[in-house]
Amino acid sequence: MVKVRRVDSEVLRCVRHKVLWPHLANSKQAIIDIDNSKGAIHLAAFYKGDVVGVASLFNQKCERFPELFKSLKVRRLRAMGVLDNRRGGGVGALIIQQAIEELKGEGVDVIWCDAREVAWGFYEIQGFKFGCQINGEELEAYQIPNVGLHKIMFKRL
């Protein structure tokens, strides 16, 4: 059975490196500059004692599109990943469920992320929507170096 719980950011590095940033030299480099910021929440999914999935939540507005979520209390979902051999088994969904539980008590309105193209379908299944401009037109996709094509996605809580 998979269990998701809060952890220190160091616990996430191995999965981050394997799944998200294999271009880095080693897992010690799989850090985010705001890992230790105030209010940061780090979640890990454990199966038989091993970390099989990870995600982090930060108090961070959308700098790329500042008008999005302007007057709302938001949290950014970052560095979410599940090991290849555990994908498709509900690990990612459990991480999202736990993230939402963690944020509900804080009065958070929206959880948002820079979603990789390969994960768009996953996030849609979890109830996320693509970010839109005021006129309702979907925001353009954008490249993140060494990582790939992304779009802003969000879910109202």
Backbone as CSV, one residue per row, in Angstrom:
resi,resn,N_x,N_y,N_z,CA_x,CA_y,CA_z,C_x,C_y,C_z
1,MET,0.836,-1.184,0.000,0.000,0.000,0.000,0.883,1.251,0.000
2,VAL,0.519,2.227,-0.797,1.264,3.481,-0.902,0.738,4.469,0.134
3,LYS,1.656,5.116,0.831,1.326,6.149,1.817,2.040,7.430,1.426
4,VAL,1.346,8.558,1.529,1.929,9.862,1.221,2.029,10.657,2.516
5,ARG,3.195,11.256,2.730,3.375,12.072,3.932,4.371,13.199,3.678
6,ARG,4.352,14.164,4.601,5.311,15.272,4.549,6.709,14.762,4.875
7,VAL,7.688,15.358,4.193,9.092,14.997,4.411,9.951,16.250,4.256
8,ASP,11.234,16.125,4.595,12.202,17.175,4.294,12.547,17.100,2.814
9,SER,12.939,18.207,2.235,13.203,18.255,0.794,14.315,17.298,0.358
10,GLU,15.251,16.997,1.236,16.344,16.086,0.879,15.826,14.713,0.464
11,VAL,14.714,14.298,1.034,14.131,12.986,0.746,13.674,12.896,-0.716
12,LEU,13.364,14.028,-1.318,12.818,14.062,-2.674,13.873,13.985,-3.770
13,ARG,15.105,14.270,-3.446,16.139,14.496,-4.459,16.383,13.325,-5.397
14,CYS,16.399,12.124,-4.892,16.690,10.961,-5.738,15.623,10.797,-6.825
15,VAL,14.354,10.878,-6.445,13.273,10.738,-7.432,13.252,11.943,-8.365
16,ARG,13.461,13.132,-7.826,13.536,14.317,-8.691,14.592,14.110,-9.779
17,HIS,15.750,13.627,-9.372,16.852,13.431,-10.322,16.497,12.384,-11.367
18,LYS,16.003,11.245,-10.926,15.686,10.145,-11.851,14.571,10.502,-12.827
19,VAL,13.525,11.143,-12.328,12.317,11.354,-13.130,12.299,12.708,-13.843
20,LEU,12.692,13.753,-13.146,12.513,15.105,-13.668,13.759,15.724,-14.285
21,TRP,14.893,15.487,-13.671,16.111,16.184,-14.091,17.293,15.232,-14.269
22,PRO,17.164,14.231,-15.119,18.267,13.280,-15.316,19.503,13.921,-15.947
23,HIS,19.352,15.126,-16.496,20.497,15.830,-17.082,21.460,16.361,-16.018
24,LEU,21.034,16.397,-14.753,21.922,16.841,-13.679,22.962,15.764,-13.391
25,ALA,24.097,16.178,-12.882,25.199,15.242,-12.619,24.852,14.217,-11.547
26,ASN,24.088,14.632,-10.521,23.726,13.709,-9.442,22.508,14.238,-8.692
27,SER,21.986,13.411,-7.790,20.758,13.776,-7.075,20.970,14.927,-6.092
28,LYS,22.192,15.166,-5.648,22.446,16.290,-4.740,22.132,17.625,-5.406
29,GLN,22.150,17.649,-6.730,21.851,18.876,-7.467,20.349,19.043,-7.735
30,ALA,19.546,18.062,-7.379,18.103,18.095,-7.665,17.364,18.902,-6.606
31,ILE,17.739,20.168,-6.529,17.143,21.071,-5.548,16.435,22.212,-6.271
32,ILE,15.549,22.853,-5.545,14.872,24.055,-6.024,15.315,25.173,-5.092
33,ASP,15.598,26.330,-5.645,16.129,27.429,-4.836,15.220,27.821,-3.670
34,ILE,13.948,27.481,-3.731,13.024,27.842,-2.645,12.591,26.623,-1.816
35,ASP,13.335,25.532,-1.896,12.990,24.332,-1.121,12.803,24.616,0.367
36,ASN,13.591,25.515,0.904,13.525,25.799,2.338,12.796,27.097,2.652
37,SER,11.994,27.576,1.712,11.261,28.824,1.921,10.126,28.630,2.927
38,LYS,9.700,29.746,3.501,8.617,29.716,4.485,7.361,29.117,3.859
39,GLY,6.767,28.165,4.541,5.528,27.553,4.076,5.688,26.434,3.070
40,ALA,6.923,26.125,2.673,7.138,25.040,1.706,6.665,23.717,2.304
41,ILE,5.985,22.936,1.483,5.510,21.609,1.879,6.081,20.611,0.877
42,HIS,6.725,19.579,1.402,7.289,18.535,0.546,6.589,17.221,0.872
43,LEU,6.109,16.551,-0.171,5.381,15.297,-0.010,6.110,14.171,-0.721
44,ALA,6.118,13.014,-0.094,6.695,11.823,-0.717,5.718,10.670,-0.566
45,ALA,5.620,9.886,-1.631,4.815,8.664,-1.612,5.766,7.506,-1.355
46,PHE,5.429,6.687,-0.379,6.266,5.550,0.003,5.561,4.245,-0.324
47,TYR,6.312,3.314,-0.877,5.829,1.961,-1.127,6.885,1.005,-0.595
48,LYS,6.497,0.183,0.383,7.420,-0.752,1.030,8.682,-0.045,1.521
49,GLY,8.494,1.161,2.064,9.595,1.921,2.639,10.414,2.745,1.664
50,ASP,10.174,2.587,0.373,10.932,3.330,-0.639,10.120,4.506,-1.177
51,VAL,10.802,5.606,-1.461,10.150,6.764,-2.070,9.907,6.456,-3.540
52,VAL,8.641,6.535,-3.957,8.282,6.224,-5.349,7.657,7.412,-6.077
53,GLY,7.307,8.460,-5.332,6.724,9.652,-5.935,6.954,10.856,-5.044
54,VAL,7.033,12.040,-5.663,7.343,13.251,-4.906,6.608,14.462,-5.470
55,ALA,6.476,15.480,-4.635,5.949,16.780,-5.069,6.249,17.805,-3.986
56,SER,6.318,19.063,-4.396,6.511,20.165,-3.460,5.468,21.235,-3.726
57,LEU,5.107,21.954,-2.670,4.135,23.045,-2.747,4.780,24.299,-2.179
58,PHE,4.631,25.405,-2.904,5.261,26.650,-2.487,4.267,27.801,-2.532
59,ASN,4.483,28.798,-1.651,3.738,30.057,-1.701,4.354,30.861,-2.841
60,GLN,3.822,30.699,-4.030,4.440,31.338,-5.189,3.381,31.712,-6.220
61,LYS,3.356,32.985,-6.561,2.466,33.476,-7.619,3.025,33.065,-8.976
62,CYS,2.228,33.200,-9.997,2.630,32.855,-11.361,3.337,34.058,-11.993
63,GLU,4.660,34.049,-11.992,5.433,35.172,-12.526,5.343,35.262,-14.047
64,ARG,5.216,34.132,-14.715,5.146,34.117,-16.180,3.882,34.835,-16.684
65,PHE,2.779,34.659,-15.953,1.502,35.295,-16.306,0.936,35.932,-15.033
66,PRO,1.430,37.115,-14.647,1.081,37.710,-13.350,-0.399,38.011,-13.140
67,GLU,-1.160,38.169,-14.210,-2.588,38.465,-14.054,-3.396,37.232,-13.633
68,LEU,-2.832,36.051,-13.860,-3.524,34.822,-13.440,-3.583,34.770,-11.919
69,PHE,-4.719,34.449,-11.395,-4.897,34.225,-9.954,-4.518,35.459,-9.130
70,LYS,-4.604,36.649,-9.730,-4.100,37.884,-9.121,-4.607,38.115,-7.701
71,SER,-5.880,37.980,-7.463,-6.437,38.293,-6.145,-6.755,37.039,-5.329
72,LEU,-6.182,35.909,-5.719,-6.471,34.645,-5.044,-5.283,34.171,-4.217
73,LYS,-5.577,33.384,-3.198,-4.512,32.746,-2.423,-4.128,31.469,-3.164
74,VAL,-2.880,31.401,-3.593,-2.442,30.280,-4.424,-1.251,29.560,-3.809
75,ARG,-1.092,28.320,-4.242,0.106,27.531,-3.969,0.543,26.928,-5.283
76,ARG,1.843,26.897,-5.477,2.396,26.307,-6.692,2.859,24.882,-6.418
77,LEU,2.426,23.977,-7.260,2.871,22.584,-7.237,4.102,22.497,-8.133
78,ARG,5.206,21.990,-7.591,6.444,21.894,-8.369,7.104,20.547,-8.160
79,ALA,7.894,20.185,-9.144,8.757,19.005,-9.062,7.978,17.755,-8.658
80,MET,6.845,17.549,-9.313,6.068,16.342,-9.065,6.515,15.262,-10.035
81,GLY,6.775,14.086,-9.502,7.180,12.976,-10.352,6.988,11.643,-9.662
82,VAL,6.788,10.613,-10.471,6.613,9.242,-9.980,7.567,8.350,-10.761
83,LEU,8.231,7.448,-10.051,9.147,6.521,-10.716,8.428,5.745,-11.817
84,ASP,9.140,5.486,-12.896,8.553,4.790,-14.054,7.819,3.511,-13.670
85,ASN,8.420,2.706,-12.798,7.828,1.408,-12.464,6.599,1.505,-11.554
86,ARG,6.245,2.716,-11.111,5.053,2.907,-10.262,3.989,3.765,-10.954
87,ARG,4.273,4.245,-12.164,3.297,5.070,-12.887,2.091,4.240,-13.298
88,GLY,0.940,4.901,-13.309,-0.290,4.229,-13.711,-0.953,3.461,-12.588
89,GLY,-0.369,3.498,-11.405,-0.917,2.764,-10.272,-1.589,3.638,-9.232
90,GLY,-1.801,4.906,-9.550,-2.502,5.791,-8.627,-1.619,6.581,-7.683
91,VAL,-0.299,6.441,-7.789,0.610,7.156,-6.890,0.463,8.667,-7.069
92,GLY,0.482,9.129,-8.310,0.344,10.559,-8.573,-0.968,11.117,-8.053
93,ALA,-2.045,10.382,-8.237,-3.358,10.820,-7.744,-3.352,10.939,-6.223
94,LEU,-2.700,10.002,-5.539,-2.603,10.070,-4.077,-1.817,11.294,-3.631
95,ILE,-0.764,11.626,-4.362,0.023,12.817,-4.027,-0.835,14.073,-4.190
96,ILE,-1.571,14.169,-5.287,-2.453,15.327,-5.507,-3.505,15.404,-4.404
97,GLN,-4.116,14.276,-4.047,-5.129,14.258,-2.982,-4.544,14.760,-1.670
98,GLN,-3.343,14.294,-1.327,-2.703,14.729,-0.087,-2.363,16.216,-0.148
99,ALA,-1.892,16.683,-1.302,-1.579,18.105,-1.464,-2.825,18.950,-1.210
100,ILE,-3.942,18.546,-1.768,-5.190,19.288,-1.589,-5.612,19.281,-0.125
101,GLU,-5.494,18.143,0.539,-5.822,18.065,1.967,-4.950,19.019,2.773
102,GLU,-3.661,19.066,2.444,-2.729,19.949,3.151,-3.125,21.420,2.988
103,LEU,-3.643,21.776,1.820,-3.918,23.176,1.502,-5.304,23.651,1.902
104,LYS,-6.255,22.749,2.015,-7.635,23.146,2.338,-7.710,23.918,3.647
105,GLY,-6.988,23.474,4.643,-7.015,24.128,5.947,-6.354,25.493,5.962
106,GLU,-5.622,25.823,4.919,-4.933,27.110,4.840,-5.736,28.162,4.081
107,GLY,-6.912,27.802,3.617,-7.726,28.748,2.866,-7.204,29.036,1.469
108,VAL,-6.464,28.106,0.907,-5.925,28.271,-0.442,-7.059,28.153,-1.451
109,ASP,-7.069,29.055,-2.430,-8.101,29.064,-3.472,-7.732,28.199,-4.668
110,VAL,-6.450,28.248,-5.045,-6.005,27.612,-6.288,-4.644,26.963,-6.096
111,ILE,-4.493,25.774,-6.667,-3.186,25.135,-6.791,-2.850,25.181,-8.283
112,TRP,-1.620,25.590,-8.617,-1.249,25.716,-10.023,0.130,25.099,-10.240
113,CYS,0.425,24.841,-11.506,1.726,24.252,-11.838,2.126,24.584,-13.269
114,ASP,3.420,24.462,-13.531,3.964,24.450,-14.889,3.955,22.980,-15.287
115,ALA,2.962,22.559,-16.024,2.796,21.134,-16.342,3.560,20.758,-17.606
116,ARG,4.336,19.685,-17.499,5.032,19.152,-18.670,4.014,18.569,-19.639
117,GLU,4.358,18.626,-20.908,3.458,18.104,-21.943,3.063,16.655,-21.674
118,VAL,3.990,15.838,-21.224,3.690,14.420,-20.981,2.717,14.219,-19.826
119,ALA,2.509,15.256,-19.004,1.635,15.128,-17.833,0.295,15.844,-17.994
120,TRP,0.064,16.507,-19.123,-1.190,17.250,-19.286,-2.411,16.366,-19.059
121,GLY,-2.413,15.188,-19.630,-3.545,14.274,-19.464,-3.751,13.866,-18.019
122,PHE,-2.661,13.592,-17.313,-2.745,13.233,-15.894,-3.416,14.351,-15.110
123,TYR,-2.937,15.577,-15.296,-3.505,16.694,-14.545,-4.976,16.927,-14.894
124,GLU,-5.337,16.762,-16.149,-6.748,16.908,-16.526,-7.608,15.884,-15.791
125,ILE,-7.145,14.655,-15.690,-7.884,13.616,-14.960,-8.046,14.008,-13.491
126,GLN,-7.057,14.715,-12.942,-7.107,15.145,-11.539,-7.935,16.417,-11.346
127,GLY,-8.537,16.921,-12.430,-9.407,18.089,-12.327,-8.736,19.422,-12.601
128,PHE,-7.498,19.403,-13.067,-6.804,20.642,-13.420,-7.284,21.117,-14.786
129,LYS,-7.221,22.430,-14.984,-7.579,23.043,-16.263,-6.379,23.838,-16.768
130,PHE,-6.355,24.083,-18.077,-5.298,24.904,-18.653,-5.567,26.369,-18.339
131,GLY,-4.504,27.122,-18.059,-4.632,28.550,-17.819,-5.144,29.260,-19.057
132,CYS,-5.986,30.272,-18.838,-6.579,31.023,-19.954,-6.380,32.518,-19.753
133,GLN,-6.371,33.227,-20.869,-6.335,34.679,-20.837,-7.725,35.189,-20.484
134,ILE,-7.826,36.472,-20.239,-9.110,37.075,-19.878,-10.161,36.818,-20.949
135,ASN,-9.747,36.787,-22.211,-10.696,36.554,-23.304,-11.082,35.083,-23.450
136,GLY,-10.557,34.234,-22.563,-10.894,32.817,-22.596,-9.985,31.973,-23.457
137,GLU,-9.078,32.615,-24.180,-8.149,31.884,-25.043,-7.081,31.196,-24.192
138,GLU,-6.839,29.929,-24.493,-5.854,29.156,-23.738,-4.465,29.769,-23.889
139,LEU,-3.718,29.810,-22.790,-2.358,30.344,-22.819,-1.462,29.464,-23.680
140,GLU,-0.489,30.084,-24.303,0.464,29.370,-25.156,1.349,28.442,-24.326
141,ALA,1.783,27.366,-24.954,2.780,26.487,-24.340,4.142,27.170,-24.450
142,TYR,5.070,26.794,-23.603,6.400,27.396,-23.583,7.435,26.327,-23.242
143,GLN,8.647,26.546,-23.704,9.748,25.614,-23.464,10.484,25.987,-22.186
144,ILE,10.833,24.991,-21.401,11.741,25.177,-20.276,13.015,24.422,-20.646
145,PRO,14.159,25.114,-20.681,15.410,24.486,-21.114,15.725,23.190,-20.359
146,ASN,16.195,22.202,-21.080,16.568,20.881,-20.559,15.397,20.055,-20.056
147,VAL,14.188,20.588,-20.169,13.035,19.889,-19.606,11.952,19.642,-20.651
148,GLY,11.558,20.678,-21.406,10.571,20.476,-22.456,9.406,21.438,-22.428
149,LEU,8.390,21.101,-23.217,7.207,21.934,-23.406,6.311,21.896,-22.162
150,HIS,5.817,23.068,-21.760,4.974,23.217,-20.572,3.784,24.117,-20.864
151,LYS,2.757,23.987,-20.022,1.628,24.914,-19.983,1.237,25.111,-18.522
152,ILE,0.690,26.290,-18.242,0.144,26.548,-16.913,-1.148,25.748,-16.774
153,MET,-1.260,25.021,-15.657,-2.502,24.316,-15.329,-2.855,24.653,-13.886
154,PHE,-4.144,24.587,-13.559,-4.579,24.947,-12.217,-5.825,24.169,-11.821
155,LYS,-6.053,24.166,-10.515,-7.265,23.541,-9.971,-7.762,24.423,-8.837
156,ARG,-9.043,24.757,-8.887,-9.658,25.502,-7.779,-9.976,24.520,-6.656
157,LEU,-9.715,24.948,-5.435,-9.970,24.068,-4.282,-11.305,24.413,-3.634
